[in-house]
Amino acid sequence: MALFTRNWKDIEIDLFNDEGIETLTSVEQINVESNIKRLYQSLGSRCRVDNSLPKLITAAHEKYLKQCLTYLPAGYVVIYCICKSILTRCLYTRILEFRRKSYLDVLLDCS
């Protein structure tokens, strides 16, 4: 059974572009793509290229990911509410302390 892959040139046009602004995330993304490229080219040297294979429709895929990532399952919502409650309580306590202390004392506590 023959193994078919897409042409790397078709994939290369969709590689990440950091637009000259390097961040930790962009560096990680570029490293991942570089590793995938090496694996893909290694695999490609052992199989035939089939240009009729489906191509990723980037805009549609991006839209799908944004829709999926926007919704948070109930478990995450509960965690968010708990964290927000703890933070609010902590800040409220800080405000009460602030009213009893001088500005300098509060700033020293924060450092």
BAMI-22037 format. One record per residue: residue in one letter; x, z, y of N, C-alpha, C, CB in turn. Coordinates in steps of 0.001 Angstrom, whole numbers, padded with zeros to 6 digits, always signed. Glycine has a CB too. Example, Ala and Ser with C-alpha at 12.3 -4.5 7.8 and 13.67 -1.06 7.14 Angstrom:
// residues 2
A+013190+007800-005690+012300+007800-004500+013200+007800-003300+011308+009046-004473;S+012850+007080-002250+013670+007140-001060+012900+007870+000030+014084+005725-000598;
//
This chain:
// residues 111
M+000843+000000-001180+000000+000000+000000+000889+000000+001246-000960+001224-000003;A+000662-000938+002116+001471-001063+003331+000978-000085+004392+001426-002511+003873;L+001901+000389+005185+001580+001290+006281+001691+000513+007585+002517+002536+006286;F+000669+000611+008430+000652-000116+009694+000675+000868+010859-000588-001033+009782;T+001339+000494+011936+001357+001307+013148+001080+000417+014350+002715+002042+013309;R+000841+001056+015482+000707+000309+016736+002089+000000+017282-000129+001106+017778;N+002166-000993+018120+003405-001363+018776+003760-000284+019806+003283-002765+019447;W+005016+000177+019809+005427+001234+020735+005246+000815+022184+006878+001614+020489;K+005433-000459+022492+005283-000953+023871+003866-000704+024385+005617-002462+023946;D+002868-000783+023507+001481-000500+023908+001289+000981+024225+000502-000928+022800;I+002006+001816+023530+001888+003260+023729+002682+003692+024960+002378+004024+022479;E+003808+003056+025177+004739+003447+026237+004116+003418+027633+005940+002543+026210;I+003155+002539+027857+002545+002445+029196+001729+003696+029538+001645+001202+029282;D+001351+004481+028532+000557+005690+028766+001386+006969+028743-000532+005788+027736;L+002712+006849+028731+003542+008049+028727+003372+008819+030030+005019+007684+028513;F+003640+010110+029965+003462+011005+031107+004379+010608+032257+003729+012458+030696;N+003859+010702+033475+004633+010442+034688+004499+011671+035581+004142+009132+035428;D+005607+012363+035814+005535+013579+036639+005533+013278+038135+006700+014494+036313;E+005574+012005+038487+005515+011554+039884+006559+012247+040753+004125+011804+040459;G+007703+012538+040154+008805+013124+040902+008686+014616+041152+008930+012438+042192;I+007649+015249+040593+007466+016692+040775+007645+017349+039411+006049+017031+041395;E+008818+017926+039206+009132+018513+037918+008608+019946+037839+010643+018480+037670;T+007835+020223+036794+007345+021573+036526+007688+021915+035088+005802+021690+036784;L+007538+023164+034723+007797+023567+033345+006905+022777+032389+007567+025083+033169;T+005647+022627+032760+004703+021893+031922+005099+020427+031796+003290+022005+032490;S+005516+019800+032904+005885+018383+032843+007137+018183+031993+006112+017825+034260;V+008088+019107+032092+009303+019015+031274+008946+019146+029795+010327+020109+031681;E+008070+020097+029467+007636+020271+028077+006919+019023+027570+006716+021497+027949;Q+006051+018446+028405+005314+017247+028012+006280+016097+027736+004302+016848+029106;I+007255+015907+028608+008231+014828+028434+009055+015055+027169+009157+014729+029666;N+009427+016307+026889+010173+016612+025662+009346+016315+024417+010609+018079+025655;V+008079+016691+024438+007196+016415+023296+007086+014911+023084+005787+017035+023519;E+006864+014157+024164+006744+012702+024045+008035+012078+023537+006364+012088+025391;S+009169+012622+023945+010460+012118+023477+010617+012347+021974+011612+012796+024243;N+010229+013541+021512+010290+013837+020073+009355+012933+019281+009934+015307+019814;I+008156+012728+019806+007185+011857+019134+007722+010432+019071+005818+011886+019865;K+008352+009982+020150+008899+008617+020189+009940+008431+019086+009527+008317+021576;R+010841+009412+018940+011861+009303+017885+011222+009237+016498+012836+010494+017956;L+010228+010107+016265+009545+010095+014967+008797+008786+014753+008572+011276+014861;Y+008137+008332+015791+007342+007108+015708+008235+005903+015434+006545+006894+017004;Q+009367+005839+016124+010268+004708+015923+010911+004756+014542+011347+004690+017003;S+011175+005966+014063+011705+006105+012711+010683+005615+011690+012091+007571+012427;L+009441+006004+011884+008365+005545+011010+008160+004039+011162+007057+006297+011320;G+008207+003567+012404+007991+002145+012673+009017+001242+012026+007992+001906+014139;S+010222+001759+011831+011253+000941+011189+010973+000758+009702+012630+001573+011386;R+010080+001569+009153+009753+001483+007730+008376+000890+007446+009835+002843+007119;C+007672+000489+008478+006348-000090+008254+006105-001231+009240+005246+000991+008392;R+005014-001928+009052+004722-003091+009887+003842-002703+011066+004044-004187+009062;V+004020-003426+012159+003214-003213+013357+001950-004046+013245+004008-003575+014646;D+000806-003416+013521-000480-004118+013523-001090-003970+014912-001448-003556+012412;N-001011-005027+015719-001525-004986+017092-003045-004909+017168-001055-006197+017844;S-003724-005061+016048-005187-004984+016073-005695-003548+015890-005773-005880+014985;L-004794-002611+015655-005229-001220+015510-005834-000726+016813-004050-000315+015090;P-006771+000213+016740-007437+000690+017961-006450+001301+018948-008508+001716+017610;K-006765+001145+020216-005943+001699+021282-006704+002841+021933-005564+000612+022327;L-005969+003836+022369-006577+004974+023047-007080+004535+024411-005571+006142+023182;I-008332+004780+024668-008907+004484+025978-008671+005735+026816-010461+004100+025891;T-007597+005709+027582-007106+006898+028274-008158+007553+029156-005912+006543+029107;A-008847+006771+029966-009833+007350+030892-010949+008062+030127-010432+006252+031798;A-011442+007438+029065-012517+008048+028274-012016+009305+027562-013072+007038+027243;H-010786+009257+027062-010208+010410+026376-010013+011573+027354-008863+010028+025718;E-009535+011260+028549-009341+012286+029576-010675+012925+029959-008665+011681+030822;K-011708+012108+030114-013041+012620+030459-013550+013558+029356-014041+011445+030674;Y-013378+013143+028106-013808+013948+026970-013089+015303+026962-013548+013195+025653;L-011762+015284+027165-010998+016534+027164-011436+017462+028286-009511+016243+027289;K-011670+016903+029468-012104+017733+030597-013453+018376+030315-012180+016898+031881;Q-014358+017624+029690-015673+018186+029360-015532+019297+028327-016621+017085+028834;C-014683+019091+027339-014504+020097+026290-013797+021335+026818-013717+019511+025123;L-012829+021132+027705-012060+022266+028206-012798+023041+029283-010738+021794+028743;T-013834+022449+029872-014610+023129+030905-015489+024214+030296-015470+022122+031680;Y-016035+023953+029133-016926+024898+028472-016101+025949+027741-017877+024170+027492;L-016431+027204+027942-015766+028279+027216-016724+028888+026202-015247+029359+028188;P-016280+029050+024957-017121+029704+023959-017430+031144+024381-016432+029685+022576;A-018454+031716+023790-018926+033056+024156-017811+034100+024084-020076+033472+023245;G-016933+033988+023091-015840+034947+022945-014938+034980+024160-015025+034624+021722;Y-014641+033813+024711-013792+033753+025897-014515+034306+027117-013343+032318+026158;V-015813+034048+027192-016595+034559+028322-016595+036081+028293-018049+034013+028287;V-016736+036664+027106-016725+038120+026969-015369+038679+027393-017047+038534+025514;I-014288+038043+026942-012945+038493+027325-012773+038411+028834-011860+037650+026617;Y-013245+037322+029442-013157+037156+030893-013892+038297+031599-013742+035787+031323;C-015109+038613+031126-015909+039679+031760-015220+041037+031631-017317+039744+031130;I-014642+041302+030476-013935+042571+030273-012739+042659+031215-013472+042714+028799;C-011943+041588+031279-010764+041582+032165-011176+041737+033623-009957+040279+031986;K-012236+041039+034005-012703+041129+035390-013169+042552+035696-013849+040118+035649;S-013869+043176+034753-014349+044542+034943-013184+045516+035102-015232+044964+033766;I-012176+045375+034248-011000+046253+034328-010278+046050+035649-010037+045989+033149;L-010094+044796+036040-009407+044494+037295-010175+045037+038491-009209+042987+037443;T-011498+044859+038484-012325+045359+039583-012214+046872+039684-013794+044944+039392;R-012291+047545+038540-012177+049000+038515-010807+049443+039030-012411+049533+037090;C-009772+048740+038608-008408+049063+039041-008261+048867+040548-007381+048191+038288;L-008784+047750+041061-008703+047494+042501-009512+048515+043290-009194+046079+042819;Y-010685+048885+042778-011517+049877+043456-010772+051206+043546-012865+050060+042718;T-010105+051583+042445-009315+052812+042444-008194+052722+043466-008740+053088+041047;R-007545+051560+043540-006476+051348+044520-007001+051495+045952-005846+049958+044330;I-008190+050968+046202-008778+051056+047547-009045+052511+047904-010090+050232+047633;L-009568+053278+046942-009811+054700+047200-008503+055433+047480-010533+055348+046008;E-007463+055104+046696-006158+055719+046931-005624+055323+048299-005161+055314+045832;F-005829+054073+048652-005352+053550+049928-005958+054323+051095-005684+052060+050051;R-007227+054663+050958-007892+055401+052035-007298+056794+052204-009392+055505+051761;R-006765+057356+051112-006197+058700+051171-004718+058704+051551-006377+059386+049842;K-004048+057586+051381-002611+057531+051636-002316+056721+052890-001873+056931+050435;S-001085+056792+053277-000652+055954+054395-000353+054546+053869+000606+056567+055106;Y-000293+053594+054762+000019+052212+054389+001355+052132+053653+000050+051313+055637;L+002322+052871+054119+003657+052841+053533+003634+053314+052084+004614+053704+054352;D+002906+054390+051804+002820+054907+050436+002209+053876+049487+001993+056198+050408;V+001169+053205+049931+000510+052198+049093+001456+051038+048822-000783+051688+049763;L+002164+050583+049850+003113+049484+049670+004236+049874+048721+003692+049056+051014;L+004699+051104+048810+005741+051569+047894+005226+051623+046462+006251+052950+048320;D+003973+052006+046269+003371+052038+044936+003275+050641+044335+001985+052676+044996;C+003029+049654+045160+002848+048283+044678+004161+047633+044262+002186+047444+045748;S+005269+048088+044797+006548+047432+044493+007116+047837+043158+007549+047734+045560;
//
